[in-house]
Amino acid sequence: MAAYAKCYDPAGARFGVPTFPWKFAPDGYATRRQLRALGLRPGGQEVAAQVMRHHRGRKGGVQVAYLYRVDLAKPVRPMTSRRCGALALAMLARRTCPKCQVVYSFCLPTSLGMCVLCAHLDTPTDPSAIRPVLRRD
């Protein structure tokens, strides 16, 4: 019950916005994903409330989800042909290796910045090419 009390601030005095425990938000509020499932978007409105819960894996110890008012939400803008073309070009760029220019059927890892073959082409594969590390004990 103590965790419930830490997250319950309907007036917004402690956190600046009304705060509710996880799964206890009143009707009329929704997260971005919930709005999108309803075919809506926040439409420039400020965060109306938040829900919090204790989370051991997070640095601050809490997980927060921002809530928006459903009655102020606007409908999602329709997909135009120009927007669809721009998204297709962006995805093509994410699938194309900048070094060998091969287009893959998956997005390339951003940690490498190129395809796996080009990234590991520079590393020696022959065991005789690897120099031994000398240790001084």
Salt bridges, closest charged atoms under 4 A:
ASP71 OD2 - ARG69 NH2 2.69
ASP122 OD2 - LYS99 NZ 3.66
